[in-house]
Amino acid sequence: MIDTKTTYVEDEMPTLEKLQELVGGYIEIVLSADMRKQIVVDEEGLLKGKEFNEEASRIAGQKLFGNAVVLSDDALLD
């Protein structure tokens, strides 16, 4: 079993390529439950059989699978 990883970025907006590298696929942006953060995940994480990401799911208020990047402050995508 591979543990999922949740990366936090708040000081600089990452590139699309960097986000794809971190999540391992095409990105999907999910808003956090408090609407102040963006969680970036692989849009096909569940279909690819990626592990449940408990930490990112708690922040989002919904089930997310695979690695995630949590963006806040100056790192939010337009």
C-alpha positions in Angstrom: 0.0 0.0 0.0 1.3 3.4 -1.0 0.5 6.3 1.4 -1.0 9.4 -0.1 0.7 12.7 0.3 -0.8 16.1 0.9 1.4 19.1 0.0 0.6 22.6 1.2 1.5 25.6 -0.9 0.7 29.2 0.2 3.4 31.5 -1.0 3.5 31.1 -4.8 1.2 29.8 -7.5 2.6 26.5 -8.8 2.7 25.8 -12.6 0.3 23.4 -14.2 3.2 21.1 -14.9 4.3 21.1 -11.3 0.7 20.3 -10.1 0.4 17.5 -12.6 3.7 16.0 -11.3 2.6 16.3 -7.7 -0.8 14.6 -8.2 0.3 12.2 -10.9 -2.2 13.1 -13.6 -4.6 15.7 -15.0 -5.7 18.0 -12.3 -9.1 18.7 -10.8 -9.6 21.6 -8.4 -11.9 21.1 -5.5 -12.8 23.9 -3.0 -12.3 23.3 0.7 -15.3 23.1 2.9 -14.6 26.6 4.2 -14.2 27.9 0.6 -10.8 29.5 1.4 -8.5 26.9 -0.1 -8.2 24.9 -3.3 -7.4 21.2 -3.3 -5.8 19.9 -6.4 -6.1 16.2 -7.1 -5.8 13.8 -10.0 -9.2 14.0 -11.8 -9.1 10.2 -12.3 -7.7 9.3 -8.9 -10.6 7.0 -8.0 -10.7 5.3 -11.5 -6.9 4.7 -11.3 -7.4 2.9 -8.0 -5.4 5.5 -6.0 -5.6 5.3 -2.2 -8.1 7.3 -0.2 -6.5 10.6 1.0 -7.9 11.1 4.5 -6.2 14.5 5.2 -7.3 16.1 1.9 -10.8 14.6 2.2 -11.2 16.2 5.7 -10.2 19.6 4.3 -12.5 19.3 1.3 -15.5 17.8 3.1 -15.7 15.0 0.4 -13.8 11.8 -0.5 -10.6 12.4 -2.4 -8.1 9.9 -3.7 -4.4 10.0 -4.4 -1.9 12.8 -3.7 -3.3 16.3 -3.2 -2.0 19.8 -3.2 -3.7 22.3 -0.9 -3.4 25.9 -2.2 -4.1 29.0 -0.1 -3.2 32.7 0.1 -0.9 33.7 -2.8 -0.9 30.2 -4.3 -4.6 30.2 -5.3 -5.2 29.5 -9.0 -7.2 32.1 -11.0 
